[in-house]
Amino acid sequence: MFLDVLFGVLPLFFVMLIGYAVSYSPKFPPSVEPALNVFVFYVALPALLYKVVARADISRGVPFDFLWVTVASTLAFALICWVLFRYLLRVDRGRSLAGMLSTSFGNVSYLGIPVILGVLGSQAGLAAGMGQLVHNVIFMVGFPILAQLMMPAGPGNRHKPSGRRIALTVRNALIYSPVTWAMVFGGAVVIWGIPIPKPLDGTVDLIAAAAAPGALFVIGLSLRRTVQRTLDRRAGTTQTKVRGAKRTMLIMVVGKLAALPLLTVSLLWILAPDLEAMWFNTAVLMAAMPTSATAYIMAQNDTGDGEPTALAIVITCALSVIALPVLAQLVLK
């Protein structure tokens, strides 16, 4: 299992490294990354999710145990992280929220879906789509609302929380998300057996093929900016702050790559021991994804403190090359 997963994820990380390497070329100026990101998020990734859902075997449906254990383990772990940062490390409220996000929210879309399809095969497409949707709903809807409630006067939250602002957060994360609609359309096709013309189906296949390499390439491009931003901010940091930052970072890295997936495994073993291997493995791998690149933007906008998140992205991405195969060898079915 170790070698199977290692050989499955290595090509994905090689694409990320290529993206990182070419970011130093003048042919790839900073303006390229946002354009590629828009293409991947609004075109290629929705095409991939539509494809895997529309062609999935839904005869047995989506296991309820998969959904509720994923939600329960993720929310419980986020609460544990909040307590650790706020009351054990005694960092301020903004950094505690950012730390909780960085330790709990993995790169389930751009990295999680390619990893699961690469390791478990195309038959895991529906599971991968549902897994990323659950994690994204929890954090892309829940975290901005939580930040509004806990930091009403903080950076990015200059107005008191209101029902309208919360409704806008939910709308932007769900109703305006192309990923959500791709899965809805795919589900409609497979449930009602809607016939799709071959030229249209072939077009979707072509676009979907660009999703995984495109997403990984964009992650690689963004790593250079993340590394440079982190180095610039740490240049003037005092030694006392450095020691505190090391403790914070240790919790983020160990929590994201080990503690969250192990908590998920434990709950699955105890509460859903008969869950099918594909759904079991998908839940665990989604929990083990390195810190999401989106987490930096959210932490910076909602708490004004994205520096630890930026560093966590770089470290967890690098270490996940080994952490994922080790985890697979130890706990996957």
C-alpha positions in Angstrom: 0.0 0.0 0.0 2.8 2.4 0.8 4.4 2.1 -2.6 1.1 2.2 -4.4 0.1 5.5 -2.8 3.6 6.9 -3.1 3.8 6.1 -6.8 0.2 7.5 -7.2 1.0 10.8 -5.5 4.5 11.4 -6.7 3.4 12.4 -10.3 1.0 14.9 -8.7 3.7 16.5 -6.7 6.1 16.5 -9.6 3.5 18.7 -11.5 3.4 21.0 -8.5 7.2 21.2 -8.6 7.1 22.0 -12.3 4.7 24.9 -11.5 7.0 26.1 -8.8 10.1 25.9 -11.0 8.5 27.8 -14.0 7.3 30.5 -11.7 10.8 31.9 -11.9 10.6 32.2 -15.6 9.7 35.6 -17.2 7.3 33.6 -19.4 5.1 33.1 -16.2 4.7 36.5 -14.7 2.5 36.9 -11.5 -0.5 37.7 -13.7 -0.6 34.2 -15.0 -1.5 32.5 -11.7 -4.9 34.3 -11.3 -5.9 33.6 -14.9 -5.1 29.9 -14.5 -6.8 29.7 -11.2 -10.0 31.1 -12.7 -9.9 28.6 -15.5 -9.4 25.7 -13.1 -12.0 26.7 -10.6 -14.7 27.9 -12.9 -14.2 25.6 -15.9 -11.9 22.5 -15.5 -12.7 21.4 -12.0 -16.5 21.7 -12.4 -16.1 19.6 -15.7 -14.2 16.9 -13.8 -16.7 16.8 -10.9 -19.7 16.7 -13.3 -18.0 13.9 -15.2 -17.2 11.7 -12.2 -20.7 12.2 -10.7 -22.6 11.8 -13.9 -20.9 8.4 -14.5 -20.8 7.2 -11.0 -22.5 4.1 -9.7 -25.2 5.5 -7.4 -27.1 2.3 -7.0 -26.2 2.2 -3.3 -26.3 5.9 -2.8 -24.0 8.0 -0.6 -23.4 6.3 2.8 -24.8 8.4 5.6 -22.0 7.2 7.9 -19.4 8.7 5.5 -21.2 12.1 5.7 -21.8 12.4 9.4 -18.5 11.0 10.6 -16.6 13.4 8.2 -18.6 16.3 9.6 -18.3 15.2 13.2 -14.5 14.5 13.1 -13.8 17.8 11.3 -15.9 19.9 13.6 -14.6 18.2 16.7 -11.0 18.6 15.6 -11.5 22.3 14.8 -12.9 22.8 18.3 -9.9 21.0 19.8 -7.5 23.3 17.7 -9.3 26.4 18.9 -8.9 25.3 22.6 -5.2 24.5 22.0 -4.3 27.8 20.3 -6.5 30.0 22.5 -6.0 28.5 26.0 -2.8 26.4 25.8 -0.6 28.6 23.6 -2.6 31.7 24.7 -2.4 33.5 21.4 -4.9 36.2 20.5 -8.4 35.5 19.1 -7.5 36.3 15.5 -4.4 34.0 15.4 -6.4 31.3 17.2 -9.0 31.4 14.5 -6.4 31.4 11.8 -4.6 28.5 13.5 -7.8 26.5 13.7 -8.5 27.0 10.0 -4.9 26.1 9.0 -4.9 22.9 11.0 -8.3 21.7 10.0 -9.0 22.9 6.4 -7.1 20.8 3.8 -6.7 21.3 0.0 -9.5 19.0 -0.7 -10.4 20.3 -4.2 -7.2 21.0 -6.1 -5.1 18.3 -4.4 -7.6 16.0 -2.7 -9.6 15.1 -5.8 -6.5 14.3 -8.0 -4.9 12.3 -5.2 -8.0 10.2 -4.5 -8.7 9.5 -8.2 -5.0 8.7 -8.7 -4.9 6.3 -5.7 -8.4 4.8 -5.6 -9.3 5.1 -9.3 -12.1 6.7 -11.2 -14.7 4.7 -9.3 -14.0 6.9 -6.3 -15.1 10.0 -8.2 -18.4 10.3 -6.4 -16.8 9.8 -3.0 -14.1 12.4 -3.8 -16.7 14.9 -4.9 -18.8 14.4 -1.8 -15.8 14.6 0.5 -14.5 17.8 -0.9 -18.0 19.3 -0.8 -18.4 18.5 2.9 -15.1 20.0 3.9 -15.6 23.1 1.7 -19.1 23.7 3.1 -17.8 23.4 6.7 -15.0 25.9 6.2 -15.9 28.2 3.3 -19.3 28.8 4.9 -18.7 28.2 8.5 -15.4 30.0 9.0 -16.4 33.4 7.6 -19.6 33.3 9.7 -17.6 32.3 12.8 -15.1 35.1 12.2 -17.9 37.6 11.8 -19.4 36.5 15.2 -16.1 36.3 17.1 -14.3 39.3 15.6 -17.1 41.8 14.6 -14.6 44.7 14.7 -11.6 42.9 13.4 -9.8 43.1 10.0 -12.2 42.1 7.2 -15.1 42.4 9.6 -15.6 46.1 10.1 -19.3 45.9 10.6 -21.4 44.0 13.1 -22.6 40.6 12.0 -26.1 40.5 10.6 -28.5 38.0 9.0 -27.9 39.6 5.6 -24.1 39.3 5.8 -24.4 35.6 6.9 -26.9 34.9 4.1 -24.4 36.5 1.6 -21.6 34.3 2.9 -23.7 31.2 2.4 -24.9 32.3 -1.0 -21.3 33.0 -2.3 -19.9 29.7 -1.0 -22.8 27.5 -2.2 -25.2 28.9 -4.7 -22.5 30.9 -6.6 -20.0 28.0 -6.5 -19.5 26.3 -9.9 -18.4 23.2 -8.1 -21.8 22.9 -6.4 -23.7 23.2 -9.6 -21.4 20.8 -11.4 -22.3 18.1 -8.9 -26.0 19.0 -9.1 -26.0 18.6 -12.9 -24.0 15.4 -12.7 -26.4 14.0 -10.1 -29.4 14.9 -12.3 -27.9 13.2 -15.3 -27.1 9.9 -13.4 -30.4 9.9 -11.4 -32.8 10.6 -14.2 -30.7 9.0 -17.0 -30.6 12.2 -19.1 -29.0 11.4 -22.5 -26.0 13.6 -23.3 -25.0 14.1 -27.0 -21.6 12.6 -27.7 -20.0 15.8 -28.9 -21.0 17.5 -25.7 -19.8 14.5 -23.6 -16.5 14.6 -25.5 -16.0 18.3 -24.8 -16.5 17.7 -21.1 -13.9 15.0 -21.2 -11.4 17.3 -22.8 -11.9 20.1 -20.3 -12.0 17.7 -17.4 -8.6 16.2 -18.4 -7.1 19.7 -17.7 -8.5 19.9 -14.1 -5.9 17.8 -12.2 -2.7 19.0 -13.9 -4.1 22.6 -14.0 -4.9 22.6 -10.3 -1.6 21.1 -9.3 0.3 23.5 -11.6 -1.5 26.5 -10.0 -0.6 25.2 -6.5 3.1 25.1 -7.6 2.9 28.7 -9.0 1.4 29.9 -5.8 4.0 28.2 -3.6 6.7 30.7 -4.7 4.6 33.6 -3.7 3.7 32.0 -0.4 7.3 31.2 0.4 8.5 34.7 -0.4 5.7 36.3 1.6 6.5 34.2 4.6 10.2 35.0 4.4 9.6 38.7 4.0 7.3 38.8 7.1 9.6 36.7 9.3 12.6 38.8 8.5 11.8 41.3 11.3 10.4 38.8 13.8 11.9 38.8 17.3 13.3 35.7 18.9 10.4 35.5 21.4 7.9 35.5 18.6 9.9 33.0 16.6 9.8 30.5 19.6 6.0 31.0 19.8 5.6 30.6 16.1 7.5 27.3 16.2 5.1 25.9 18.7 2.1 27.1 16.7 3.5 25.7 13.5 4.2 22.3 15.1 0.6 22.0 16.1 -0.6 23.0 12.7 1.7 20.6 10.8 1.2 17.5 13.1 -2.5 18.3 13.5 -3.2 18.6 9.8 -1.1 15.7 8.5 -1.6 13.2 11.4 -4.1 14.1 14.2 -7.1 14.9 12.0 -6.8 11.8 9.8 -6.2 9.6 12.8 -9.2 11.1 14.6 -11.3 10.4 11.4 -10.0 6.8 11.3 -10.8 6.3 15.0 -14.3 7.5 14.6 -14.8 5.4 11.5 -13.5 2.3 13.2 -15.7 2.8 16.3 -18.9 4.2 14.7 -18.9 2.9 11.1 -16.8 -0.3 11.0 -18.7 -1.7 8.1 -18.3 1.3 5.8 -17.2 0.3 2.3 -13.4 0.6 1.8 -13.7 3.2 -1.0 -15.7 5.6 1.2 -13.6 4.8 4.3 -10.3 5.6 2.4 -11.7 8.7 0.8 -12.8 10.1 4.2 -9.3 9.5 5.6 -7.4 10.8 2.6 -9.5 14.0 2.5 -8.7 14.6 6.2 -5.0 14.1 5.5 -4.7 16.7 2.7 -2.2 19.5 3.4 -3.4 23.0 4.4 -5.6 24.5 1.7 -4.2 27.4 -0.3 -7.6 29.1 0.1 -7.0 29.1 3.9 -4.4 31.9 3.6 -6.9 34.2 1.8 -9.6 33.4 4.3 -7.3 33.9 7.3 -5.9 37.1 6.0 -9.3 38.6 5.1 -11.3 37.4 8.1 -8.7 37.7 10.9 -5.9 39.9 9.4 -3.3 37.3 10.4 -2.5 35.0 7.5 1.3 34.6 8.1 1.2 31.3 10.0 -1.2 29.9 7.4 1.1 30.7 4.6 4.0 28.9 6.2 1.7 25.9 7.1 0.7 25.6 3.4 4.4 25.3 2.3 5.4 22.8 5.1 2.4 20.6 4.9 2.6 20.4 1.1 6.2 19.3 1.3 5.7 16.8 4.1 2.5 15.2 2.7 4.6 13.5 0.0 5.7 11.1 2.7 2.9 11.5 5.2 0.2 10.3 2.8 1.9 7.0 1.8 2.7 6.3 5.5 -0.9 7.0 6.5 -2.1 4.8 3.7 0.1 1.9 4.8 -1.0 2.2 8.4 -4.7 2.7 8.3 -6.3 2.4 4.9 -8.5 -0.6 4.1 
